[in-house]
Amino acid sequence: MGDVSKWIVGAAVAVLALIGLIVAAKAQDSTMYWVGLAIFVFAIGFIFNMVKRNFDAADQKP
């Protein structure tokens, strides 16, 4: 995956995280609240994993 595409994926997942928070904030019942929080947690975990893989790849370069 190229550098630009990594930034695009990261930005898209960050937008998804914000949408998850908005869903949780506007929820009328507990199910949508938890779904919104789950989307947020998944997206943040995905972004942290992207950062980890980037640093691991940088350590592999001579």
PQR file with spaces between the fields and no chain letter, atoms N, CA, C, O and H, PARSE charges and radii, in Angstrom:
ATOM       1  N    MET     1       0.859   -1.174    0.000 -0.4000 1.5000
ATOM       2  CA   MET     1       0.000    0.000    0.000 -0.0000 2.0000
ATOM       3  C    MET     1       0.900    1.230    0.000  0.5500 1.7000
ATOM       4  O    MET     1       1.841    1.321    0.788 -0.5500 1.4000
ATOM       5  N    GLY     2       0.605    2.168   -0.887 -0.4000 1.5000
ATOM       6  CA   GLY     2       1.415    3.376   -0.977 -0.0000 2.0000
ATOM       7  C    GLY     2       1.190    4.319    0.186  0.5500 1.7000
ATOM       8  O    GLY     2       0.259    4.154    0.975 -0.5500 1.4000
ATOM       9  H    GLY     2      -0.160    2.094   -1.527  0.4000 1.0000
ATOM      10  N    ASP     3       2.064    5.312    0.275 -0.4000 1.5000
ATOM      11  CA   ASP     3       1.970    6.260    1.379 -0.0000 2.0000
ATOM      12  C    ASP     3       0.682    7.071    1.332  0.5500 1.7000
ATOM      13  O    ASP     3       0.055    7.306    2.365 -0.5500 1.4000
ATOM      14  H    ASP     3       2.819    5.445   -0.367  0.4000 1.0000
ATOM      15  N    VAL     4       0.287    7.497    0.137 -0.4000 1.5000
ATOM      16  CA   VAL     4      -0.916    8.318    0.016 -0.0000 2.0000
ATOM      17  C    VAL     4      -2.157    7.494    0.357  0.5500 1.7000
ATOM      18  O    VAL     4      -3.071    7.986    1.017 -0.5500 1.4000
ATOM      19  H    VAL     4       0.797    7.306   -0.702  0.4000 1.0000
ATOM      20  N    SER     5      -2.185    6.246   -0.094 -0.4000 1.5000
ATOM      21  CA   SER     5      -3.360    5.424    0.193 -0.0000 2.0000
ATOM      22  C    SER     5      -3.471    5.121    1.685  0.5500 1.7000
ATOM      23  O    SER     5      -4.581    4.976    2.198 -0.5500 1.4000
ATOM      24  H    SER     5      -1.442    5.846   -0.631  0.4000 1.0000
ATOM      25  N    LYS     6      -2.355    5.023    2.385 -0.4000 1.5000
ATOM      26  CA   LYS     6      -2.415    4.832    3.839 -0.0000 2.0000
ATOM      27  C    LYS     6      -3.044    6.044    4.517  0.5500 1.7000
ATOM      28  O    LYS     6      -3.827    5.897    5.456 -0.5500 1.4000
ATOM      29  H    LYS     6      -1.454    5.141    1.968  0.4000 1.0000
ATOM      30  N    TRP     7      -2.702    7.238    4.045 -0.4000 1.5000
ATOM      31  CA   TRP     7      -3.289    8.442    4.609 -0.0000 2.0000
ATOM      32  C    TRP     7      -4.781    8.513    4.315  0.5500 1.7000
ATOM      33  O    TRP     7      -5.565    8.937    5.164 -0.5500 1.4000
ATOM      34  H    TRP     7      -2.066    7.357    3.283  0.4000 1.0000
ATOM      35  N    ILE     8      -5.175    8.100    3.118 -0.4000 1.5000
ATOM      36  CA   ILE     8      -6.593    8.133    2.753 -0.0000 2.0000
ATOM      37  C    ILE     8      -7.386    7.150    3.611  0.5500 1.7000
ATOM      38  O    ILE     8      -8.463    7.477    4.108 -0.5500 1.4000
ATOM      39  H    ILE     8      -4.538    7.755    2.428  0.4000 1.0000
ATOM      40  N    VAL     9      -6.847    5.947    3.780 -0.4000 1.5000
ATOM      41  CA   VAL     9      -7.522    4.946    4.621 -0.0000 2.0000
ATOM      42  C    VAL     9      -7.605    5.438    6.063  0.5500 1.7000
ATOM      43  O    VAL     9      -8.645    5.298    6.706 -0.5500 1.4000
ATOM      44  H    VAL     9      -5.972    5.681    3.376  0.4000 1.0000
ATOM      45  N    GLY    10      -6.526    6.009    6.572 -0.4000 1.5000
ATOM      46  CA   GLY    10      -6.530    6.531    7.936 -0.0000 2.0000
ATOM      47  C    GLY    10      -7.553    7.639    8.125  0.5500 1.7000
ATOM      48  O    GLY    10      -8.245    7.686    9.142 -0.5500 1.4000
ATOM      49  H    GLY    10      -5.681    6.123    6.050  0.4000 1.0000
ATOM      50  N    ALA    11      -7.650    8.532    7.143 -0.4000 1.5000
ATOM      51  CA   ALA    11      -8.630    9.617    7.235 -0.0000 2.0000
ATOM      52  C    ALA    11     -10.060    9.074    7.165  0.5500 1.7000
ATOM      53  O    ALA    11     -10.941    9.546    7.884 -0.5500 1.4000
ATOM      54  H    ALA    11      -7.088    8.494    6.316  0.4000 1.0000
ATOM      55  N    ALA    12     -10.287    8.087    6.303 -0.4000 1.5000
ATOM      56  CA   ALA    12     -11.623    7.501    6.190 -0.0000 2.0000
ATOM      57  C    ALA    12     -12.023    6.801    7.488  0.5500 1.7000
ATOM      58  O    ALA    12     -13.176    6.888    7.911 -0.5500 1.4000
ATOM      59  H    ALA    12      -9.572    7.704    5.719  0.4000 1.0000
ATOM      60  N    VAL    13     -11.083    6.112    8.115 -0.4000 1.5000
ATOM      61  CA   VAL    13     -11.386    5.426    9.369 -0.0000 2.0000
ATOM      62  C    VAL    13     -11.589    6.446   10.491  0.5500 1.7000
ATOM      63  O    VAL    13     -12.405    6.223   11.386 -0.5500 1.4000
ATOM      64  H    VAL    13     -10.147    6.041    7.772  0.4000 1.0000
ATOM      65  N    ALA    14     -10.866    7.548   10.451 -0.4000 1.5000
ATOM      66  CA   ALA    14     -11.078    8.599   11.454 -0.0000 2.0000
ATOM      67  C    ALA    14     -12.474    9.203   11.313  0.5500 1.7000
ATOM      68  O    ALA    14     -13.128    9.491   12.315 -0.5500 1.4000
ATOM      69  H    ALA    14     -10.204    7.729    9.724  0.4000 1.0000
ATOM      70  N    VAL    15     -12.930    9.394   10.083 -0.4000 1.5000
ATOM      71  CA   VAL    15     -14.291    9.886    9.864 -0.0000 2.0000
ATOM      72  C    VAL    15     -15.300    8.863   10.378  0.5500 1.7000
ATOM      73  O    VAL    15     -16.310    9.232   10.977 -0.5500 1.4000
ATOM      74  H    VAL    15     -12.398    9.159    9.269  0.4000 1.0000
ATOM      75  N    LEU    16     -15.027    7.584   10.147 -0.4000 1.5000
ATOM      76  CA   LEU    16     -15.904    6.527   10.658 -0.0000 2.0000
ATOM      77  C    LEU    16     -15.962    6.569   12.194  0.5500 1.7000
ATOM      78  O    LEU    16     -17.020    6.357   12.785 -0.5500 1.4000
ATOM      79  H    LEU    16     -14.206    7.285    9.661  0.4000 1.0000
ATOM      80  N    ALA    17     -14.819    6.844   12.830 -0.4000 1.5000
ATOM      81  CA   ALA    17     -14.802    6.949   14.292 -0.0000 2.0000
ATOM      82  C    ALA    17     -15.677    8.111   14.761  0.5500 1.7000
ATOM      83  O    ALA    17     -16.415    7.982   15.739 -0.5500 1.4000
ATOM      84  H    ALA    17     -13.959    7.016   12.349  0.4000 1.0000
ATOM      85  N    LEU    18     -15.594    9.234   14.069 -0.4000 1.5000
ATOM      86  CA   LEU    18     -16.432   10.371   14.433 -0.0000 2.0000
ATOM      87  C    LEU    18     -17.909   10.072   14.221  0.5500 1.7000
ATOM      88  O    LEU    18     -18.750   10.484   15.020 -0.5500 1.4000
ATOM      89  H    LEU    18     -14.995    9.339   13.276  0.4000 1.0000
ATOM      90  N    ILE    19     -18.223    9.361   13.151 -0.4000 1.5000
ATOM      91  CA   ILE    19     -19.614    8.966   12.916 -0.0000 2.0000
ATOM      92  C    ILE    19     -20.097    8.060   14.047  0.5500 1.7000
ATOM      93  O    ILE    19     -21.239    8.179   14.493 -0.5500 1.4000
ATOM      94  H    ILE    19     -17.540    9.027   12.501  0.4000 1.0000
ATOM      95  N    GLY    20     -19.234    7.156   14.512 -0.4000 1.5000
ATOM      96  CA   GLY    20     -19.592    6.295   15.629 -0.0000 2.0000
ATOM      97  C    GLY    20     -19.893    7.092   16.885  0.5500 1.7000
ATOM      98  O    GLY    20     -20.835    6.775   17.612 -0.5500 1.4000
ATOM      99  H    GLY    20     -18.307    7.059   14.150  0.4000 1.0000
ATOM     100  N    LEU    21     -19.103    8.122   17.145 -0.4000 1.5000
ATOM     101  CA   LEU    21     -19.372    8.961   18.315 -0.0000 2.0000
ATOM     102  C    LEU    21     -20.677    9.739   18.159  0.5500 1.7000
ATOM     103  O    LEU    21     -21.418    9.914   19.126 -0.5500 1.4000
ATOM     104  H    LEU    21     -18.339    8.379   16.555  0.4000 1.0000
ATOM     105  N    ILE    22     -20.952   10.199   16.956 -0.4000 1.5000
ATOM     106  CA   ILE    22     -22.202   10.921   16.720 -0.0000 2.0000
ATOM     107  C    ILE    22     -23.398    9.992   16.901  0.5500 1.7000
ATOM     108  O    ILE    22     -24.411   10.377   17.486 -0.5500 1.4000
ATOM     109  H    ILE    22     -20.350   10.057   16.170  0.4000 1.0000
ATOM     110  N    VAL    23     -23.274    8.763   16.393 -0.4000 1.5000
ATOM     111  CA   VAL    23     -24.347    7.775   16.573 -0.0000 2.0000
ATOM     112  C    VAL    23     -24.587    7.519   18.059  0.5500 1.7000
ATOM     113  O    VAL    23     -25.732    7.455   18.508 -0.5500 1.4000
ATOM     114  H    VAL    23     -22.452    8.450   15.918  0.4000 1.0000
ATOM     115  N    ALA    24     -23.497    7.373   18.823 -0.4000 1.5000
ATOM     116  CA   ALA    24     -23.639    7.130   20.262 -0.0000 2.0000
ATOM     117  C    ALA    24     -24.265    8.326   20.971  0.5500 1.7000
ATOM     118  O    ALA    24     -25.077    8.161   21.882 -0.5500 1.4000
ATOM     119  H    ALA    24     -22.567    7.425   18.459  0.4000 1.0000
ATOM     120  N    ALA    25     -23.885    9.526   20.548 -0.4000 1.5000
ATOM     121  CA   ALA    25     -24.411   10.723   21.209 -0.0000 2.0000
ATOM     122  C    ALA    25     -25.896   10.940   20.916  0.5500 1.7000
ATOM     123  O    ALA    25     -26.638   11.421   21.772 -0.5500 1.4000
ATOM     124  H    ALA    25     -23.226    9.660   19.808  0.4000 1.0000
ATOM     125  N    LYS    26     -26.320   10.587   19.716 -0.4000 1.5000
ATOM     126  CA   LYS    26     -27.702   10.819   19.313 -0.0000 2.0000
ATOM     127  C    LYS    26     -28.600    9.608   19.533  0.5500 1.7000
ATOM     128  O    LYS    26     -29.762    9.619   19.125 -0.5500 1.4000
ATOM     129  H    LYS    26     -25.717   10.195   19.020  0.4000 1.0000
ATOM     130  N    ALA    27     -28.084    8.577   20.163 -0.4000 1.5000
ATOM     131  CA   ALA    27     -28.840    7.322   20.311 -0.0000 2.0000
ATOM     132  C    ALA    27     -30.070    7.519   21.183  0.5500 1.7000
ATOM     133  O    ALA    27     -30.038    8.226   22.190 -0.5500 1.4000
ATOM     134  H    ALA    27     -27.141    8.568   20.494  0.4000 1.0000
ATOM     135  N    GLN    28     -31.144    6.879   20.770 -0.4000 1.5000
ATOM     136  CA   GLN    28     -32.388    6.912   21.524 -0.0000 2.0000
ATOM     137  C    GLN    28     -32.539    5.692   22.434  0.5500 1.7000
ATOM     138  O    GLN    28     -33.329    5.709   23.377 -0.5500 1.4000
ATOM     139  H    GLN    28     -31.169    6.305   19.951  0.4000 1.0000
ATOM     140  N    ASP    29     -31.780    4.639   22.147 -0.4000 1.5000
ATOM     141  CA   ASP    29     -31.832    3.434   22.979 -0.0000 2.0000
ATOM     142  C    ASP    29     -30.407    2.944   23.225  0.5500 1.7000
ATOM     143  O    ASP    29     -29.456    3.405   22.595 -0.5500 1.4000
ATOM     144  H    ASP    29     -31.138    4.625   21.380  0.4000 1.0000
ATOM     145  N    SER    30     -30.288    2.016   24.139 -0.4000 1.5000
ATOM     146  CA   SER    30     -28.952    1.571   24.541 -0.0000 2.0000
ATOM     147  C    SER    30     -28.239    0.772   23.452  0.5500 1.7000
ATOM     148  O    SER    30     -27.009    0.748   23.410 -0.5500 1.4000
ATOM     149  H    SER    30     -31.061    1.641   24.651  0.4000 1.0000
ATOM     150  N    THR    31     -28.996    0.120   22.574 -0.4000 1.5000
ATOM     151  CA   THR    31     -28.355   -0.673   21.521 -0.0000 2.0000
ATOM     152  C    THR    31     -27.568    0.224   20.574  0.5500 1.7000
ATOM     153  O    THR    31     -26.412   -0.070   20.267 -0.5500 1.4000
ATOM     154  H    THR    31     -29.995    0.140   22.607  0.4000 1.0000
ATOM     155  N    MET    32     -28.161    1.290   20.115 -0.4000 1.5000
ATOM     156  CA   MET    32     -27.454    2.194   19.206 -0.0000 2.0000
ATOM     157  C    MET    32     -26.302    2.896   19.913  0.5500 1.7000
ATOM     158  O    MET    32     -25.282    3.189   19.290 -0.5500 1.4000
ATOM     159  H    MET    32     -29.100    1.529   20.364  0.4000 1.0000
ATOM     160  N    TYR    33     -26.450    3.165   21.191 -0.4000 1.5000
ATOM     161  CA   TYR    33     -25.361    3.760   21.963 -0.0000 2.0000
ATOM     162  C    TYR    33     -24.143    2.846   21.942  0.5500 1.7000
ATOM     163  O    TYR    33     -23.027    3.290   21.674 -0.5500 1.4000
ATOM     164  H    TYR    33     -27.279    2.928   21.697  0.4000 1.0000
ATOM     165  N    TRP    34     -24.366    1.569   22.227 -0.4000 1.5000
ATOM     166  CA   TRP    34     -23.250    0.628   22.273 -0.0000 2.0000
ATOM     167  C    TRP    34     -22.692    0.338   20.886  0.5500 1.7000
ATOM     168  O    TRP    34     -21.491    0.110   20.739 -0.5500 1.4000
ATOM     169  H    TRP    34     -25.273    1.208   22.445  0.4000 1.0000
ATOM     170  N    VAL    35     -23.540    0.345   19.879 -0.4000 1.5000
ATOM     171  CA   VAL    35     -23.057    0.157   18.504 -0.0000 2.0000
ATOM     172  C    VAL    35     -22.158    1.329   18.107  0.5500 1.7000
ATOM     173  O    VAL    35     -21.102    1.127   17.508 -0.5500 1.4000
ATOM     174  H    VAL    35     -24.515    0.530   19.999  0.4000 1.0000
ATOM     175  N    GLY    36     -22.568    2.534   18.434 -0.4000 1.5000
ATOM     176  CA   GLY    36     -21.742    3.710   18.139 -0.0000 2.0000
ATOM     177  C    GLY    36     -20.405    3.669   18.848  0.5500 1.7000
ATOM     178  O    GLY    36     -19.371    3.983   18.257 -0.5500 1.4000
ATOM     179  H    GLY    36     -23.426    2.698   18.920  0.4000 1.0000
ATOM     180  N    LEU    37     -20.423    3.281   20.114 -0.4000 1.5000
ATOM     181  CA   LEU    37     -19.150    3.173   20.842 -0.0000 2.0000
ATOM     182  C    LEU    37     -18.280    2.053   20.291  0.5500 1.7000
ATOM     183  O    LEU    37     -17.057    2.186   20.234 -0.5500 1.4000
ATOM     184  H    LEU    37     -21.263    3.026   20.593  0.4000 1.0000
ATOM     185  N    ALA    38     -18.901    0.951   19.885 -0.4000 1.5000
ATOM     186  CA   ALA    38     -18.127   -0.162   19.307 -0.0000 2.0000
ATOM     187  C    ALA    38     -17.475    0.263   17.993  0.5500 1.7000
ATOM     188  O    ALA    38     -16.323   -0.089   17.736 -0.5500 1.4000
ATOM     189  H    ALA    38     -19.894    0.842   19.931  0.4000 1.0000
ATOM     190  N    ILE    39     -18.194    1.012   17.162 -0.4000 1.5000
ATOM     191  CA   ILE    39     -17.608    1.518   15.917 -0.0000 2.0000
ATOM     192  C    ILE    39     -16.430    2.422   16.226  0.5500 1.7000
ATOM     193  O    ILE    39     -15.389    2.326   15.576 -0.5500 1.4000
ATOM     194  H    ILE    39     -19.129    1.298   17.371  0.4000 1.0000
ATOM     195  N    PHE    40     -16.580    3.293   17.204 -0.4000 1.5000
ATOM     196  CA   PHE    40     -15.499    4.197   17.598 -0.0000 2.0000
ATOM     197  C    PHE    40     -14.274    3.427   18.084  0.5500 1.7000
ATOM     198  O    PHE    40     -13.155    3.712   17.658 -0.5500 1.4000
ATOM     199  H    PHE    40     -17.426    3.370   17.732  0.4000 1.0000
ATOM     200  N    VAL    41     -14.476    2.463   18.963 -0.4000 1.5000
ATOM     201  CA   VAL    41     -13.352    1.688   19.513 -0.0000 2.0000
ATOM     202  C    VAL    41     -12.660    0.894   18.410  0.5500 1.7000
ATOM     203  O    VAL    41     -11.431    0.837   18.370 -0.5500 1.4000
ATOM     204  H    VAL    41     -15.385    2.231   19.309  0.4000 1.0000
ATOM     205  N    PHE    42     -13.437    0.276   17.509 -0.4000 1.5000
ATOM     206  CA   PHE    42     -12.850   -0.456   16.401 -0.0000 2.0000
ATOM     207  C    PHE    42     -12.000    0.466   15.529  0.5500 1.7000
ATOM     208  O    PHE    42     -10.882    0.111   15.154 -0.5500 1.4000
ATOM     209  H    PHE    42     -14.435    0.322   17.541  0.4000 1.0000
ATOM     210  N    ALA    43     -12.525    1.649   15.206 -0.4000 1.5000
ATOM     211  CA   ALA    43     -11.808    2.573   14.328 -0.0000 2.0000
ATOM     212  C    ALA    43     -10.516    3.063   14.972  0.5500 1.7000
ATOM     213  O    ALA    43      -9.484    3.145   14.306 -0.5500 1.4000
ATOM     214  H    ALA    43     -13.433    1.938   15.510  0.4000 1.0000
ATOM     215  N    ILE    44     -10.565    3.388   16.251 -0.4000 1.5000
ATOM     216  CA   ILE    44      -9.354    3.849   16.938 -0.0000 2.0000
ATOM     217  C    ILE    44      -8.332    2.719   17.022  0.5500 1.7000
ATOM     218  O    ILE    44      -7.138    2.947   16.832 -0.5500 1.4000
ATOM     219  H    ILE    44     -11.403    3.321   16.792  0.4000 1.0000
ATOM     220  N    GLY    45      -8.796    1.504   17.305 -0.4000 1.5000
ATOM     221  CA   GLY    45      -7.889    0.358   17.312 -0.0000 2.0000
ATOM     222  C    GLY    45      -7.254    0.131   15.953  0.5500 1.7000
ATOM     223  O    GLY    45      -6.071   -0.196   15.869 -0.5500 1.4000
ATOM     224  H    GLY    45      -9.766    1.319   17.460  0.4000 1.0000
ATOM     225  N    PHE    46      -8.023    0.299   14.890 -0.4000 1.5000
ATOM     226  CA   PHE    46      -7.499    0.143   13.530 -0.0000 2.0000
ATOM     227  C    PHE    46      -6.428    1.188   13.241  0.5500 1.7000
ATOM     228  O    PHE    46      -5.401    0.872   12.640 -0.5500 1.4000
ATOM     229  H    PHE    46      -8.985    0.565   14.958  0.4000 1.0000
ATOM     230  N    ILE    47      -6.659    2.425   13.661 -0.4000 1.5000
ATOM     231  CA   ILE    47      -5.677    3.489   13.433 -0.0000 2.0000
ATOM     232  C    ILE    47      -4.406    3.228   14.230  0.5500 1.7000
ATOM     233  O    ILE    47      -3.306    3.420   13.710 -0.5500 1.4000
ATOM     234  H    ILE    47      -7.493    2.682   14.149  0.4000 1.0000
ATOM     235  N    PHE    48      -4.536    2.791   15.490 -0.4000 1.5000
ATOM     236  CA   PHE    48      -3.350    2.470   16.272 -0.0000 2.0000
ATOM     237  C    PHE    48      -2.568    1.313   15.636  0.5500 1.7000
ATOM     238  O    PHE    48      -1.337    1.301   15.665 -0.5500 1.4000
ATOM     239  H    PHE    48      -5.429    2.635   15.912  0.4000 1.0000
ATOM     240  N    ASN    49      -3.287    0.346   15.064 -0.4000 1.5000
ATOM     241  CA   ASN    49      -2.625   -0.764   14.390 -0.0000 2.0000
ATOM     242  C    ASN    49      -1.886   -0.277   13.139  0.5500 1.7000
ATOM     243  O    ASN    49      -0.803   -0.775   12.831 -0.5500 1.4000
ATOM     244  H    ASN    49      -4.286    0.356   15.041  0.4000 1.0000
ATOM     245  N    MET    50      -2.457    0.681   12.424 -0.4000 1.5000
ATOM     246  CA   MET    50      -1.774    1.250   11.266 -0.0000 2.0000
ATOM     247  C    MET    50      -0.481    1.947   11.680  0.5500 1.7000
ATOM     248  O    MET    50       0.543    1.818   11.009 -0.5500 1.4000
ATOM     249  H    MET    50      -3.337    1.085   12.675  0.4000 1.0000
ATOM     250  N    VAL    51      -0.532    2.682   12.780 -0.4000 1.5000
ATOM     251  CA   VAL    51       0.668    3.366   13.277 -0.0000 2.0000
ATOM     252  C    VAL    51       1.724    2.350   13.693  0.5500 1.7000
ATOM     253  O    VAL    51       2.907    2.528   13.402 -0.5500 1.4000
ATOM     254  H    VAL    51      -1.363    2.787   13.325  0.4000 1.0000
ATOM     255  N    LYS    52       1.302    1.281   14.373 -0.4000 1.5000
ATOM     256  CA   LYS    52       2.232    0.244   14.806 -0.0000 2.0000
ATOM     257  C    LYS    52       2.916   -0.411   13.609  0.5500 1.7000
ATOM     258  O    LYS    52       4.133   -0.590   13.603 -0.5500 1.4000
ATOM     259  H    LYS    52       0.341    1.136   14.609  0.4000 1.0000
ATOM     260  N    ARG    53       2.119   -0.768   12.588 -0.4000 1.5000
ATOM     261  CA   ARG    53       2.700   -1.402   11.404 -0.0000 2.0000
ATOM     262  C    ARG    53       3.674   -0.471   10.705  0.5500 1.7000
ATOM     263  O    ARG    53       4.683   -0.929   10.167 -0.5500 1.4000
ATOM     264  H    ARG    53       1.130   -0.622   12.592  0.4000 1.0000
ATOM     265  N    ASN    54       3.394    0.827   10.701 -0.4000 1.5000
ATOM     266  CA   ASN    54       4.301    1.775   10.069 -0.0000 2.0000
ATOM     267  C    ASN    54       5.631    1.843   10.815  0.5500 1.7000
ATOM     268  O    ASN    54       6.690    1.853   10.188 -0.5500 1.4000
ATOM     269  H    ASN    54       2.574    1.199   11.137  0.4000 1.0000
ATOM     270  N    PHE    55       5.589    1.888   12.140 -0.4000 1.5000
ATOM     271  CA   PHE    55       6.829    1.918   12.909 -0.0000 2.0000
ATOM     272  C    PHE    55       7.587    0.598   12.808  0.5500 1.7000
ATOM     273  O    PHE    55       8.818    0.592   12.774 -0.5500 1.4000
ATOM     274  H    PHE    55       4.728    1.880   12.650  0.4000 1.0000
ATOM     275  N    ASP    56       6.863   -0.517   12.759 -0.4000 1.5000
ATOM     276  CA   ASP    56       7.530   -1.813   12.586 -0.0000 2.0000
ATOM     277  C    ASP    56       8.225   -1.894   11.229  0.5500 1.7000
ATOM     278  O    ASP    56       9.334   -2.418   11.128 -0.5500 1.4000
ATOM     279  H    ASP    56       5.863   -0.512   12.787  0.4000 1.0000
ATOM     280  N    ALA    57       7.583   -1.382   10.200 -0.4000 1.5000
ATOM     281  CA   ALA    57       8.200   -1.374    8.864 -0.0000 2.0000
ATOM     282  C    ALA    57       9.420   -0.471    8.829  0.5500 1.7000
ATOM     283  O    ALA    57      10.403   -0.777    8.155 -0.5500 1.4000
ATOM     284  H    ALA    57       6.682   -0.956   10.282  0.4000 1.0000
ATOM     285  N    ALA    58       9.362    0.641    9.552 -0.4000 1.5000
ATOM     286  CA   ALA    58      10.511    1.538    9.603 -0.0000 2.0000
ATOM     287  C    ALA    58      11.685    0.899   10.321  0.5500 1.7000
ATOM     288  O    ALA    58      12.837    1.160    9.974 -0.5500 1.4000
ATOM     289  H    ALA    58       8.563    0.889   10.100  0.4000 1.0000
ATOM     290  N    ASP    59      11.408    0.053   11.330 -0.4000 1.5000
ATOM     291  CA   ASP    59      12.480   -0.648   12.039 -0.0000 2.0000
ATOM     292  C    ASP    59      13.128   -1.724   11.175  0.5500 1.7000
ATOM     293  O    ASP    59      14.295   -2.054   11.384 -0.5500 1.4000
ATOM     294  H    ASP    59      10.472   -0.159   11.612  0.4000 1.0000
ATOM     295  N    GLN    60      12.399   -2.275   10.211 -0.4000 1.5000
ATOM     296  CA   GLN    60      12.921   -3.331    9.353 -0.0000 2.0000
ATOM     297  C    GLN    60      13.879   -2.794    8.300  0.5500 1.7000
ATOM     298  O    GLN    60      14.724   -3.540    7.806 -0.5500 1.4000
ATOM     299  H    GLN    60      11.451   -2.007   10.041  0.4000 1.0000
ATOM     300  N    LYS    61      13.767   -1.519    7.945 -0.4000 1.5000
ATOM     301  CA   LYS    61      14.635   -0.937    6.913 -0.0000 2.0000
ATOM     302  C    LYS    61      16.043   -0.783    7.470  0.5500 1.7000
ATOM     303  O    LYS    61      16.227   -0.374    8.616 -0.5500 1.4000
ATOM     304  H    LYS    61      13.080   -0.913    8.346  0.4000 1.0000
ATOM     305  N    PRO    62      17.041   -1.115    6.642 -0.5600 1.5000
ATOM     306  CA   PRO    62      18.443   -0.988    7.115  0.2800 2.0000
ATOM     307  C    PRO    62      18.926    0.429    7.215  0.5500 1.7000
ATOM     308  O    PRO    62      20.073    0.666    7.596 -0.5500 1.4000
